[in-house]
Amino acid sequence: MIHIQEPKSPWEAHIDLVTALPSSGDKTYNAGLVIVDRYSKNLIFLPCHQDNTAIDTALLLLSRVISHTQLFKNIISDIDPNFTSALWRNIHRLFGAKLSFSTAYHPQTDGLAERMIQTLEDIIRRFCAYGLELKDSDGFTHDWCTLIPALELEYKTSVHSSTGQTQSMLEKGWNPRLPAETLRKGLIYIHPKASSFKIILDKVKNHAKQSPNKLKYSYLGPFFIFALHGTNAVQVELSGELENKHPTFPVSLIKQYQPADKELFPLRNTTPLTVPTVEQIEDKQIKKFIKERRLRAKNQREYLVRYRKPVHED
Protein backbone atom coordinates (compact mmCIF):
# COMPACT_ATOMS: atom_id res chain seq x y z
CA MET A 1 0.00 0.00 0.00
CA ILE A 2 1.09 3.61 -0.61
CA HIS A 3 0.65 6.69 1.50
CA ILE A 4 -2.62 8.57 0.91
CA GLN A 5 -2.13 12.12 -0.36
CA GLU A 6 -3.22 15.09 1.70
CA PRO A 7 -6.71 16.41 0.78
CA LYS A 8 -6.95 19.72 -1.05
CA SER A 9 -10.63 20.47 -0.40
CA PRO A 10 -13.32 19.56 2.16
CA TRP A 11 -15.09 16.23 2.30
CA GLU A 12 -12.62 13.74 1.06
CA ALA A 13 -14.14 11.44 3.61
CA HIS A 14 -13.13 8.46 5.68
CA ILE A 15 -16.03 6.16 6.61
CA ASP A 16 -16.01 3.44 9.23
CA LEU A 17 -18.36 1.55 11.53
CA VAL A 18 -18.23 1.55 15.33
CA THR A 19 -19.79 -1.69 16.55
CA ALA A 20 -20.48 -3.61 19.75
CA LEU A 21 -22.18 -0.69 21.49
CA PRO A 22 -24.95 -1.21 24.06
CA SER A 23 -28.48 -0.94 22.71
CA SER A 24 -29.69 2.64 22.78
CA GLY A 25 -32.69 4.69 21.70
CA ASP A 26 -36.15 3.69 20.59
CA LYS A 27 -34.75 1.67 17.68
CA THR A 28 -32.17 -0.08 19.89
CA TYR A 29 -29.14 1.16 17.97
CA ASN A 30 -26.02 -0.87 18.68
CA ALA A 31 -23.54 0.66 16.20
CA GLY A 32 -22.58 3.95 14.62
CA LEU A 33 -21.51 5.13 11.18
CA VAL A 34 -18.52 7.45 11.52
CA ILE A 35 -17.73 9.92 8.71
CA VAL A 36 -14.57 12.02 9.02
CA ASP A 37 -13.59 14.88 6.70
CA ARG A 38 -9.86 14.50 6.13
CA TYR A 39 -9.49 18.21 5.23
CA SER A 40 -11.17 19.97 8.18
CA LYS A 41 -11.20 16.97 10.56
CA ASN A 42 -14.96 17.44 10.81
CA LEU A 43 -17.01 14.56 12.15
CA ILE A 44 -20.46 13.10 11.56
CA PHE A 45 -21.71 10.24 13.73
CA LEU A 46 -24.95 8.44 12.83
CA PRO A 47 -26.45 5.76 15.10
CA CYS A 48 -27.28 2.59 13.18
CA HIS A 49 -27.45 -1.19 13.59
CA GLN A 50 -24.57 -3.60 13.50
CA ASP A 51 -26.35 -5.84 10.98
CA ASN A 52 -27.08 -3.05 8.48
CA THR A 53 -26.74 -4.09 4.86
CA ALA A 54 -25.04 -2.14 2.09
CA ILE A 55 -28.45 -0.78 1.07
CA ASP A 56 -29.12 0.46 4.62
CA THR A 57 -25.73 2.16 4.77
CA ALA A 58 -26.20 3.81 1.38
CA LEU A 59 -29.68 5.10 2.28
CA LEU A 60 -28.33 6.44 5.58
CA LEU A 61 -25.71 8.46 3.70
CA LEU A 62 -28.20 9.75 1.15
CA SER A 63 -30.80 10.82 3.72
CA ARG A 64 -28.61 12.16 6.54
CA VAL A 65 -25.24 13.22 5.14
CA ILE A 66 -25.17 14.36 1.52
CA SER A 67 -27.56 17.28 2.09
CA HIS A 68 -25.29 18.68 4.84
CA THR A 69 -21.97 18.15 3.09
CA GLN A 70 -21.69 17.50 -0.66
CA LEU A 71 -20.95 14.62 -2.99
CA PHE A 72 -17.74 13.13 -1.71
CA LYS A 73 -14.73 13.35 -4.01
CA ASN A 74 -12.89 10.47 -2.40
CA ILE A 75 -14.09 7.92 0.15
CA ILE A 76 -11.73 5.81 2.20
CA SER A 77 -13.20 2.86 4.04
CA ASP A 78 -12.17 -0.40 5.64
CA ILE A 79 -12.57 -3.71 3.89
CA ASP A 80 -16.09 -4.31 5.13
CA PRO A 81 -18.97 -6.04 3.29
CA ASN A 82 -20.97 -2.82 3.54
CA PHE A 83 -18.31 -0.99 1.53
CA THR A 84 -17.06 -3.68 -0.87
CA SER A 85 -20.37 -4.79 -2.38
CA ALA A 86 -21.33 -4.12 -5.99
CA LEU A 87 -24.12 -1.78 -4.84
CA TRP A 88 -21.67 0.36 -2.89
CA ARG A 89 -19.33 0.55 -5.88
CA ASN A 90 -22.20 1.60 -8.15
CA ILE A 91 -23.19 4.36 -5.71
CA HIS A 92 -19.61 5.66 -5.75
CA ARG A 93 -19.63 5.60 -9.53
CA LEU A 94 -22.93 7.53 -9.54
CA PHE A 95 -21.45 10.16 -7.18
CA GLY A 96 -18.31 10.40 -9.27
CA ALA A 97 -16.27 9.55 -6.17
CA LYS A 98 -13.13 7.52 -5.93
CA LEU A 99 -13.34 4.52 -3.59
CA SER A 100 -10.22 3.56 -1.66
CA PHE A 101 -9.67 0.93 1.02
CA SER A 102 -7.44 1.15 4.05
CA THR A 103 -6.29 -1.37 6.61
CA ALA A 104 -6.66 -0.38 10.23
CA TYR A 105 -3.46 0.00 12.25
CA HIS A 106 -1.32 -0.38 9.10
CA PRO A 107 1.69 1.98 9.25
CA GLN A 108 1.08 3.22 5.69
CA THR A 109 -2.68 3.73 5.94
CA ASP A 110 -4.55 6.89 6.84
CA GLY A 111 -3.64 6.78 10.51
CA LEU A 112 -5.11 10.19 11.35
CA ALA A 113 -8.68 9.21 10.47
CA GLU A 114 -8.30 5.85 12.20
CA ARG A 115 -6.99 7.57 15.33
CA MET A 116 -9.92 9.98 15.37
CA ILE A 117 -12.34 7.08 15.13
CA GLN A 118 -10.56 5.31 17.97
CA THR A 119 -10.87 8.48 20.06
CA LEU A 120 -14.57 8.71 19.33
CA GLU A 121 -15.06 5.06 20.19
CA ASP A 122 -13.28 5.60 23.48
CA ILE A 123 -15.47 8.62 24.34
CA ILE A 124 -18.69 6.80 23.50
CA ARG A 125 -17.71 3.73 25.45
CA ARG A 126 -16.98 5.90 28.49
CA PHE A 127 -20.60 7.04 28.38
CA CYS A 128 -21.75 3.47 27.95
CA ALA A 129 -19.42 1.78 30.44
CA TYR A 130 -21.09 -0.89 32.56
CA GLY A 131 -24.54 0.04 31.27
CA LEU A 132 -24.28 3.57 32.70
CA GLU A 133 -27.48 5.62 32.43
CA LEU A 134 -27.43 9.35 33.15
CA LYS A 135 -30.53 10.96 34.62
CA ASP A 136 -31.24 14.67 34.86
CA SER A 137 -33.21 16.49 37.57
CA ASP A 138 -36.51 15.68 35.83
CA GLY A 139 -35.75 11.96 35.83
CA PHE A 140 -35.18 11.75 32.08
CA THR A 141 -32.72 9.00 31.17
CA HIS A 142 -29.86 9.82 28.78
CA ASP A 143 -28.18 6.95 26.97
CA TRP A 144 -25.35 7.28 24.46
CA CYS A 145 -27.71 7.84 21.53
CA THR A 146 -29.22 10.99 23.07
CA LEU A 147 -25.79 12.29 24.08
CA ILE A 148 -24.28 12.03 20.59
CA PRO A 149 -25.52 15.44 19.25
CA ALA A 150 -23.96 17.37 22.15
CA LEU A 151 -20.80 15.28 21.94
CA GLU A 152 -20.52 15.92 18.21
CA LEU A 153 -21.00 19.68 18.68
CA GLU A 154 -18.31 19.80 21.35
CA TYR A 155 -15.92 17.92 19.08
CA LYS A 156 -16.59 20.25 16.13
CA THR A 157 -15.88 23.36 18.20
CA SER A 158 -12.65 22.04 19.72
CA VAL A 159 -9.33 23.27 18.32
CA HIS A 160 -7.49 20.50 16.48
CA SER A 161 -3.79 20.21 17.23
CA SER A 162 -2.74 19.64 13.60
CA THR A 163 -4.68 22.56 12.08
CA GLY A 164 -4.79 25.02 14.97
CA GLN A 165 -8.44 25.70 14.12
CA THR A 166 -11.83 24.24 14.91
CA GLN A 167 -13.55 22.01 12.38
CA SER A 168 -16.42 24.49 12.00
CA MET A 169 -14.06 27.38 11.32
CA LEU A 170 -12.22 25.51 8.58
CA GLU A 171 -15.39 24.31 6.89
CA LYS A 172 -17.84 27.18 7.42
CA GLY A 173 -15.70 30.13 8.46
CA TRP A 174 -17.42 30.62 11.83
CA ASN A 175 -17.89 28.83 15.15
CA PRO A 176 -21.33 27.88 16.51
CA ARG A 177 -22.55 29.55 19.68
CA LEU A 178 -22.13 27.29 22.70
CA PRO A 179 -24.04 27.28 26.02
CA ALA A 180 -20.82 28.10 27.87
CA GLU A 181 -20.45 31.33 25.88
CA THR A 182 -23.98 32.39 26.78
CA LEU A 183 -23.26 31.78 30.46
CA ARG A 184 -19.97 33.66 30.23
CA LYS A 185 -21.62 36.68 28.62
CA GLY A 186 -24.32 36.64 31.28
CA LEU A 187 -21.77 36.74 34.07
CA ILE A 188 -19.92 39.60 32.42
CA TYR A 189 -23.17 41.50 32.08
CA ILE A 190 -24.03 40.96 35.74
CA HIS A 191 -20.54 41.79 37.00
CA PRO A 192 -19.06 44.36 34.60
CA LYS A 193 -15.45 45.36 34.89
CA ALA A 194 -14.32 48.73 36.19
CA SER A 195 -13.06 49.54 32.70
CA SER A 196 -16.63 49.23 31.43
CA PHE A 197 -17.79 51.83 33.94
CA LYS A 198 -14.95 54.12 32.84
CA ILE A 199 -15.98 53.86 29.20
CA ILE A 200 -19.62 54.60 30.04
CA LEU A 201 -18.61 57.53 32.25
CA ASP A 202 -16.49 59.06 29.49
CA LYS A 203 -19.34 58.71 27.02
CA VAL A 204 -21.77 60.38 29.42
CA LYS A 205 -19.35 63.24 30.04
CA ASN A 206 -18.79 63.83 26.36
CA HIS A 207 -22.50 63.72 25.68
CA ALA A 208 -23.27 66.10 28.54
CA LYS A 209 -20.85 68.66 27.15
CA GLN A 210 -22.77 68.76 23.89
CA SER A 211 -25.77 70.99 24.29
CA PRO A 212 -28.74 69.75 22.24
CA ASN A 213 -29.15 72.08 19.29
CA LYS A 214 -32.84 71.29 19.02
CA LEU A 215 -33.54 72.98 22.37
CA LYS A 216 -31.42 76.04 21.73
CA TYR A 217 -32.88 79.37 20.79
CA SER A 218 -33.25 79.77 17.06
CA TYR A 219 -32.19 83.41 17.38
CA LEU A 220 -30.08 85.38 19.85
CA GLY A 221 -30.91 88.86 21.01
CA PRO A 222 -32.41 91.28 20.98
CA PHE A 223 -29.59 93.44 19.59
CA PHE A 224 -29.69 97.09 18.65
CA ILE A 225 -29.05 97.84 14.96
CA PHE A 226 -26.99 101.00 14.65
CA ALA A 227 -25.79 100.85 11.05
CA LEU A 228 -26.97 99.68 7.64
CA HIS A 229 -24.61 98.54 4.91
CA GLY A 230 -26.64 98.81 1.77
CA THR A 231 -29.70 96.62 1.57
CA ASN A 232 -28.01 93.29 2.30
CA ALA A 233 -26.19 93.74 5.65
CA VAL A 234 -26.64 95.37 9.04
CA GLN A 235 -24.30 96.15 11.90
CA VAL A 236 -25.52 95.34 15.40
CA GLU A 237 -24.25 96.11 18.88
CA LEU A 238 -22.81 92.97 20.45
CA SER A 239 -21.99 92.55 24.13
CA GLY A 240 -20.88 89.95 26.61
CA GLU A 241 -19.50 86.73 25.15
CA LEU A 242 -20.36 87.94 21.65
CA GLU A 243 -18.45 91.21 21.81
CA ASN A 244 -15.43 89.69 20.02
CA LYS A 245 -17.57 88.52 17.09
CA HIS A 246 -17.81 90.50 13.88
CA PRO A 247 -20.87 92.76 14.27
CA THR A 248 -21.95 92.76 10.62
CA PHE A 249 -24.52 90.18 9.51
CA PRO A 250 -26.53 89.59 6.32
CA VAL A 251 -30.17 90.56 6.49
CA SER A 252 -31.15 86.94 5.84
CA LEU A 253 -30.02 86.14 9.40
CA ILE A 254 -31.86 89.05 11.01
CA LYS A 255 -35.40 88.78 12.32
CA GLN A 256 -37.58 91.31 14.08
CA TYR A 257 -37.74 90.67 17.81
CA GLN A 258 -41.09 89.40 19.12
CA PRO A 259 -41.45 88.97 22.92
CA ALA A 260 -42.80 85.61 24.08
CA ASP A 261 -46.41 85.43 25.23
CA LYS A 262 -46.23 84.92 29.00
CA GLU A 263 -49.71 83.36 29.10
CA LEU A 264 -48.88 80.72 26.48
CA PHE A 265 -45.29 80.19 27.61
CA PRO A 266 -45.06 81.16 31.31
CA LEU A 267 -41.75 79.33 31.86
CA ARG A 268 -39.99 80.77 28.83
CA ASN A 269 -37.58 83.64 29.34
CA THR A 270 -38.55 86.80 27.54
CA THR A 271 -35.02 87.09 26.19
CA PRO A 272 -32.14 84.65 26.05
CA LEU A 273 -29.70 85.15 28.87
CA THR A 274 -26.34 86.48 27.78
CA VAL A 275 -23.13 87.00 29.62
CA PRO A 276 -23.19 90.43 31.28
CA THR A 277 -20.62 92.98 30.27
CA VAL A 278 -17.85 94.11 32.57
CA GLU A 279 -19.52 97.53 32.83
CA GLN A 280 -22.68 95.91 34.19
CA ILE A 281 -20.83 94.26 37.07
CA GLU A 282 -20.42 96.20 40.28
CA ASP A 283 -17.20 94.37 41.12
CA LYS A 284 -14.64 96.45 39.23
CA GLN A 285 -11.89 93.88 39.89
CA ILE A 286 -13.32 91.61 37.16
CA LYS A 287 -11.41 91.99 33.92
CA LYS A 288 -13.03 89.38 31.66
CA PHE A 289 -15.67 86.66 31.54
CA ILE A 290 -14.10 83.37 30.42
CA LYS A 291 -16.81 80.74 30.70
CA GLU A 292 -20.35 80.23 31.95
CA ARG A 293 -22.53 77.30 32.94
CA ARG A 294 -26.14 76.88 33.90
CA LEU A 295 -27.32 75.16 37.08
CA ARG A 296 -30.55 73.53 36.00
CA ALA A 297 -31.63 72.51 39.48
CA LYS A 298 -31.47 76.08 40.80
CA ASN A 299 -32.12 77.82 37.47
CA GLN A 300 -29.01 79.90 38.03
CA ARG A 301 -25.82 80.63 36.14
CA GLU A 302 -22.21 80.57 37.23
CA TYR A 303 -19.40 82.46 35.52
CA LEU A 304 -15.68 81.83 35.35
CA VAL A 305 -13.99 85.23 35.39
CA ARG A 306 -10.49 86.65 35.29
CA TYR A 307 -9.68 89.35 37.80
CA ARG A 308 -7.46 92.31 37.25
CA LYS A 309 -3.94 92.19 38.59
CA PRO A 310 -3.70 93.63 42.08
CA VAL A 311 -1.92 96.96 42.41
CA HIS A 312 0.74 96.69 45.10
CA GLU A 313 1.63 99.79 46.96
CA ASP A 314 5.22 100.50 47.82
C-alpha positions as CSV (number, residue, x, y, z in Angstrom):
1,M,0.0,0.0,0.0
2,I,1.1,3.6,-0.6
3,H,0.6,6.7,1.5
4,I,-2.6,8.6,0.9
5,Q,-2.1,12.1,-0.4
6,E,-3.2,15.1,1.7
7,P,-6.7,16.4,0.8
8,K,-7.0,19.7,-1.0
9,S,-10.6,20.5,-0.4
10,P,-13.3,19.6,2.2
11,W,-15.1,16.2,2.3
12,E,-12.6,13.7,1.1
13,A,-14.1,11.4,3.6
14,H,-13.1,8.5,5.7
15,I,-16.0,6.2,6.6
16,D,-16.0,3.4,9.2
17,L,-18.4,1.5,11.5
18,V,-18.2,1.5,15.3
19,T,-19.8,-1.7,16.5
20,A,-20.5,-3.6,19.8
21,L,-22.2,-0.7,21.5
22,P,-25.0,-1.2,24.1
23,S,-28.5,-0.9,22.7
24,S,-29.7,2.6,22.8
25,G,-32.7,4.7,21.7
26,D,-36.2,3.7,20.6
27,K,-34.8,1.7,17.7
28,T,-32.2,-0.1,19.9
29,Y,-29.1,1.2,18.0
30,N,-26.0,-0.9,18.7
31,A,-23.5,0.7,16.2
32,G,-22.6,4.0,14.6
33,L,-21.5,5.1,11.2
34,V,-18.5,7.4,11.5
35,I,-17.7,9.9,8.7
36,V,-14.6,12.0,9.0
37,D,-13.6,14.9,6.7
38,R,-9.9,14.5,6.1
39,Y,-9.5,18.2,5.2
40,S,-11.2,20.0,8.2
41,K,-11.2,17.0,10.6
42,N,-15.0,17.4,10.8
43,L,-17.0,14.6,12.2
44,I,-20.5,13.1,11.6
45,F,-21.7,10.2,13.7
46,L,-24.9,8.4,12.8
47,P,-26.5,5.8,15.1
48,C,-27.3,2.6,13.2
49,H,-27.5,-1.2,13.6
50,Q,-24.6,-3.6,13.5
51,D,-26.3,-5.8,11.0
52,N,-27.1,-3.1,8.5
53,T,-26.7,-4.1,4.9
54,A,-25.0,-2.1,2.1
55,I,-28.4,-0.8,1.1
56,D,-29.1,0.5,4.6
57,T,-25.7,2.2,4.8
58,A,-26.2,3.8,1.4
59,L,-29.7,5.1,2.3
60,L,-28.3,6.4,5.6
61,L,-25.7,8.5,3.7
62,L,-28.2,9.7,1.1
63,S,-30.8,10.8,3.7
64,R,-28.6,12.2,6.5
65,V,-25.2,13.2,5.1
66,I,-25.2,14.4,1.5
67,S,-27.6,17.3,2.1
68,H,-25.3,18.7,4.8
69,T,-22.0,18.1,3.1
70,Q,-21.7,17.5,-0.7
71,L,-21.0,14.6,-3.0
72,F,-17.7,13.1,-1.7
73,K,-14.7,13.3,-4.0
74,N,-12.9,10.5,-2.4
75,I,-14.1,7.9,0.1
76,I,-11.7,5.8,2.2
77,S,-13.2,2.9,4.0
78,D,-12.2,-0.4,5.6
79,I,-12.6,-3.7,3.9
80,D,-16.1,-4.3,5.1
81,P,-19.0,-6.0,3.3
82,N,-21.0,-2.8,3.5
83,F,-18.3,-1.0,1.5
84,T,-17.1,-3.7,-0.9
85,S,-20.4,-4.8,-2.4
86,A,-21.3,-4.1,-6.0
87,L,-24.1,-1.8,-4.8
88,W,-21.7,0.4,-2.9
89,R,-19.3,0.6,-5.9
90,N,-22.2,1.6,-8.2
91,I,-23.2,4.4,-5.7
92,H,-19.6,5.7,-5.8
93,R,-19.6,5.6,-9.5
94,L,-22.9,7.5,-9.5
95,F,-21.4,10.2,-7.2
96,G,-18.3,10.4,-9.3
97,A,-16.3,9.6,-6.2
98,K,-13.1,7.5,-5.9
99,L,-13.3,4.5,-3.6
100,S,-10.2,3.6,-1.7
101,F,-9.7,0.9,1.0
102,S,-7.4,1.1,4.0
103,T,-6.3,-1.4,6.6
104,A,-6.7,-0.4,10.2
105,Y,-3.5,0.0,12.3
106,H,-1.3,-0.4,9.1
107,P,1.7,2.0,9.2
108,Q,1.1,3.2,5.7
109,T,-2.7,3.7,5.9
110,D,-4.6,6.9,6.8
111,G,-3.6,6.8,10.5
112,L,-5.1,10.2,11.4
113,A,-8.7,9.2,10.5
114,E,-8.3,5.9,12.2
115,R,-7.0,7.6,15.3
116,M,-9.9,10.0,15.4
117,I,-12.3,7.1,15.1
118,Q,-10.6,5.3,18.0
119,T,-10.9,8.5,20.1
120,L,-14.6,8.7,19.3
121,E,-15.1,5.1,20.2
122,D,-13.3,5.6,23.5
123,I,-15.5,8.6,24.3
124,I,-18.7,6.8,23.5
125,R,-17.7,3.7,25.5
126,R,-17.0,5.9,28.5
127,F,-20.6,7.0,28.4
128,C,-21.8,3.5,27.9
129,A,-19.4,1.8,30.4
130,Y,-21.1,-0.9,32.6
131,G,-24.5,0.0,31.3
132,L,-24.3,3.6,32.7
133,E,-27.5,5.6,32.4
134,L,-27.4,9.3,33.1
135,K,-30.5,11.0,34.6
136,D,-31.2,14.7,34.9
137,S,-33.2,16.5,37.6
138,D,-36.5,15.7,35.8
139,G,-35.8,12.0,35.8
140,F,-35.2,11.8,32.1
141,T,-32.7,9.0,31.2
142,H,-29.9,9.8,28.8
143,D,-28.2,7.0,27.0
144,W,-25.3,7.3,24.5
145,C,-27.7,7.8,21.5
146,T,-29.2,11.0,23.1
147,L,-25.8,12.3,24.1
148,I,-24.3,12.0,20.6
149,P,-25.5,15.4,19.3
150,A,-24.0,17.4,22.2
151,L,-20.8,15.3,21.9
152,E,-20.5,15.9,18.2
153,L,-21.0,19.7,18.7
154,E,-18.3,19.8,21.4
155,Y,-15.9,17.9,19.1
156,K,-16.6,20.3,16.1
157,T,-15.9,23.4,18.2
158,S,-12.6,22.0,19.7
159,V,-9.3,23.3,18.3
160,H,-7.5,20.5,16.5
161,S,-3.8,20.2,17.2
162,S,-2.7,19.6,13.6
163,T,-4.7,22.6,12.1
164,G,-4.8,25.0,15.0
165,Q,-8.4,25.7,14.1
166,T,-11.8,24.2,14.9
167,Q,-13.5,22.0,12.4
168,S,-16.4,24.5,12.0
169,M,-14.1,27.4,11.3
170,L,-12.2,25.5,8.6
171,E,-15.4,24.3,6.9
172,K,-17.8,27.2,7.4
173,G,-15.7,30.1,8.5
174,W,-17.4,30.6,11.8
175,N,-17.9,28.8,15.1
176,P,-21.3,27.9,16.5
177,R,-22.5,29.5,19.7
178,L,-22.1,27.3,22.7
179,P,-24.0,27.3,26.0
180,A,-20.8,28.1,27.9
181,E,-20.5,31.3,25.9
182,T,-24.0,32.4,26.8
183,L,-23.3,31.8,30.5
184,R,-20.0,33.7,30.2
185,K,-21.6,36.7,28.6
186,G,-24.3,36.6,31.3
187,L,-21.8,36.7,34.1
188,I,-19.9,39.6,32.4
189,Y,-23.2,41.5,32.1
190,I,-24.0,41.0,35.7
191,H,-20.5,41.8,37.0
192,P,-19.1,44.4,34.6
193,K,-15.5,45.4,34.9
194,A,-14.3,48.7,36.2
195,S,-13.1,49.5,32.7
196,S,-16.6,49.2,31.4
197,F,-17.8,51.8,33.9
198,K,-15.0,54.1,32.8
199,I,-16.0,53.9,29.2
200,I,-19.6,54.6,30.0
201,L,-18.6,57.5,32.3
202,D,-16.5,59.1,29.5
203,K,-19.3,58.7,27.0
204,V,-21.8,60.4,29.4
205,K,-19.4,63.2,30.0
206,N,-18.8,63.8,26.4
207,H,-22.5,63.7,25.7
208,A,-23.3,66.1,28.5
209,K,-20.9,68.7,27.1
210,Q,-22.8,68.8,23.9
211,S,-25.8,71.0,24.3
212,P,-28.7,69.7,22.2
213,N,-29.2,72.1,19.3
214,K,-32.8,71.3,19.0
215,L,-33.5,73.0,22.4
216,K,-31.4,76.0,21.7
217,Y,-32.9,79.4,20.8
218,S,-33.3,79.8,17.1
219,Y,-32.2,83.4,17.4
220,L,-30.1,85.4,19.8
221,G,-30.9,88.9,21.0
222,P,-32.4,91.3,21.0
223,F,-29.6,93.4,19.6
224,F,-29.7,97.1,18.6
225,I,-29.0,97.8,15.0
226,F,-27.0,101.0,14.7
227,A,-25.8,100.9,11.0
228,L,-27.0,99.7,7.6
229,H,-24.6,98.5,4.9
230,G,-26.6,98.8,1.8
231,T,-29.7,96.6,1.6
232,N,-28.0,93.3,2.3
233,A,-26.2,93.7,5.6
234,V,-26.6,95.4,9.0
235,Q,-24.3,96.2,11.9
236,V,-25.5,95.3,15.4
237,E,-24.3,96.1,18.9
238,L,-22.8,93.0,20.4
239,S,-22.0,92.5,24.1
240,G,-20.9,89.9,26.6
241,E,-19.5,86.7,25.2
242,L,-20.4,87.9,21.7
243,E,-18.4,91.2,21.8
244,N,-15.4,89.7,20.0
245,K,-17.6,88.5,17.1
246,H,-17.8,90.5,13.9
247,P,-20.9,92.8,14.3
248,T,-21.9,92.8,10.6
249,F,-24.5,90.2,9.5
250,P,-26.5,89.6,6.3
251,V,-30.2,90.6,6.5
252,S,-31.2,86.9,5.8
253,L,-30.0,86.1,9.4
254,I,-31.9,89.0,11.0
255,K,-35.4,88.8,12.3
256,Q,-37.6,91.3,14.1
257,Y,-37.7,90.7,17.8
258,Q,-41.1,89.4,19.1
259,P,-41.5,89.0,22.9
260,A,-42.8,85.6,24.1
261,D,-46.4,85.4,25.2
262,K,-46.2,84.9,29.0
263,E,-49.7,83.4,29.1
264,L,-48.9,80.7,26.5
265,F,-45.3,80.2,27.6
266,P,-45.1,81.2,31.3
267,L,-41.8,79.3,31.9
268,R,-40.0,80.8,28.8
269,N,-37.6,83.6,29.3
270,T,-38.6,86.8,27.5
271,T,-35.0,87.1,26.2
272,P,-32.1,84.7,26.1
273,L,-29.7,85.1,28.9
274,T,-26.3,86.5,27.8
275,V,-23.1,87.0,29.6
276,P,-23.2,90.4,31.3
277,T,-20.6,93.0,30.3
278,V,-17.9,94.1,32.6
279,E,-19.5,97.5,32.8
280,Q,-22.7,95.9,34.2
281,I,-20.8,94.3,37.1
282,E,-20.4,96.2,40.3
283,D,-17.2,94.4,41.1
284,K,-14.6,96.5,39.2
285,Q,-11.9,93.9,39.9
286,I,-13.3,91.6,37.2
287,K,-11.4,92.0,33.9
288,K,-13.0,89.4,31.7
289,F,-15.7,86.7,31.5
290,I,-14.1,83.4,30.4
291,K,-16.8,80.7,30.7
292,E,-20.3,80.2,32.0
293,R,-22.5,77.3,32.9
294,R,-26.1,76.9,33.9
295,L,-27.3,75.2,37.1
296,R,-30.5,73.5,36.0
297,A,-31.6,72.5,39.5
298,K,-31.5,76.1,40.8
299,N,-32.1,77.8,37.5
300,Q,-29.0,79.9,38.0
301,R,-25.8,80.6,36.1
302,E,-22.2,80.6,37.2
303,Y,-19.4,82.5,35.5
304,L,-15.7,81.8,35.3
305,V,-14.0,85.2,35.4
306,R,-10.5,86.7,35.3
307,Y,-9.7,89.3,37.8
308,R,-7.5,92.3,37.2
309,K,-3.9,92.2,38.6
310,P,-3.7,93.6,42.1
311,V,-1.9,97.0,42.4
312,H,0.7,96.7,45.1
313,E,1.6,99.8,47.0
314,D,5.2,100.5,47.8
